[in-house]
């Protein structure tokens, strides 16, 4: 019987490959699968790490958003500088 692993980024598109390894560290076999639905998870390792995985996801997304915000600020500064130089 195949275990269902937790992945908050699991795709609903069956053609998209989520990777070779589950978030719990288990390597997938041919019949391994993952879901972002916590109620469908059957892997005991994943069930024990749900909060840790979600915390990691939230921290990662926060970091990405901060990087994007910094990039937008950098671009806006460059635009202002270029406008001032052209005057």
PyMOL commands that set and color helices and strands:
alter all, ss='L'
color gray80, all
select helices_A, chain A and resi 38-40+44-48+50-86
alter helices_A, ss='H'
color red, helices_A
select strands_A, chain A and resi 4-6+33-35
alter strands_A, ss='S'
color yellow, strands_A
deselect
rebuild
show_as cartoon
